[in-house]
Amino acid sequence: MPGARDVNANREVLITSLPIRYRHAELAAVGLSPADAAEQVREALYGEVVDTVNQGVRQYDLVVRLAPEERESFRQVRDLLLRGRGGATVRLSDVADIGPERSSNLITRENAQRKAVVSLNVAEGSNLGDLVAQVQERVDPIVQRAGMTVSYGGQFEAQQSASRTILVAGIAVALIMLMLLQISTGSMRAAVLVMLNMPLALIGGIAAIYISEGGGPIANTLALVGIGGPYIPPVISIASLVGFITLFGIAVRNGILLINHYNHLMQHEGVPLGEAIVQGSMERLVPILMTAISAALGLVPLALAAGEPGSELLAPLAIVTLGGLLTSTFLNLIVVPAGYSLVFGHKPERRPANHTSVLTRLVGIFRRPKTITSKES
């Protein structure tokens, strides 16, 4: 199957065995039970310890059994004589069904059920989830027709369990964050506005995964429109999900910095809404950029180590966080001020003819001021 490598199945090794199935009626006729007959067969073939022999300081068991030449063939086992009640003797083949069969030398079980294990690894450039989906599509119908069951474990099972745990924990944390933000900002609208930073960070994180994983950004983009080779979906690993959680925390913090400062300027310093947004954004620009830059500088070495031994966990986390920091930092300075103006600007102010919009003034933050020179005549 494409995408699979190192496939290994613990095939059972079949050996020839000689099962003995006793017929109860014939055994009862000579006064024997299946347990009595089985005990006599065991003594004849494997022996019975009747005494111990001392040689110096060592002791040896004295075992009585048939000679090797009298128990080495199937016919000789069938002709074993069993001693019944009253001294009557009967051949083993007269009271039991005996026949060679091919059976497994080792039977593995789990929860009292027989099982067979097939293990494999994911080939380079393939996705674990997609590979398991292909295996399920082919194997499940065969297993169902045979009346068996199949379960998928290993890394796939651990990934599914971890994904469910992270999903439940993420929803719970988001609700807790929303309540704490409502308490911090004093407004549910402001809390929701802060939470808007999470999808802004999500954009960059997903873009970073798309660029770094799969078949490459150009090849995959062309494959989506039917040009070139097959589309190779990016891999969102557990480490990537942890990176998103880290990223959301940084993004929400940036939103809190802006909105709390807007509220402070309006409520404590009496600054009008438009002025508060522009002034607050300018005053919080440096702290937000310093937070993003310091975090990015620490993550760049981890992201550059992708593909190296031992980087399987830290590299995806760093890549997701870097991509999300890029989009959340810059979009935060545009979306949050504009959203704050829309949400809390219920009473529009009368603007003079030369008044510029809040968004235009925010863009002016990033522009270098022009130097005015005068020339004496």
Secondary structure, DSSP 8 states (H G I E B T S, - for coil): -TTEEEEEE----EEEE--EEE-HHHHHHTT--HHHHHHHHHHHHH-EEEEEEEETTEEEEEEE---GGGSSSHHHHHT-EEE-GGG-EEEHHHHEEE--EEEES---EETTEE---EEEEE-TT--HHHHHHHHHHHHHHHHHHTT------THHHHHHHHHHHHHHHHHHHHHHHHHHHHHHHS-HHHHHHHHTHHHHHHHHHHHHHHHHSTT-HHHHHHHHTT-SS--------HHHHHHHHHHHHHHHHHHHHHHHHHHHHHHHS---HHHHHHHHHHHHHHHHHHHHHHHHHHHHHHHHTTTSTT-TTHHHHHHHHHHHHHHHHHHHHHHHHHHHHHHH--S-----TT---HHHHHHGGGS----------
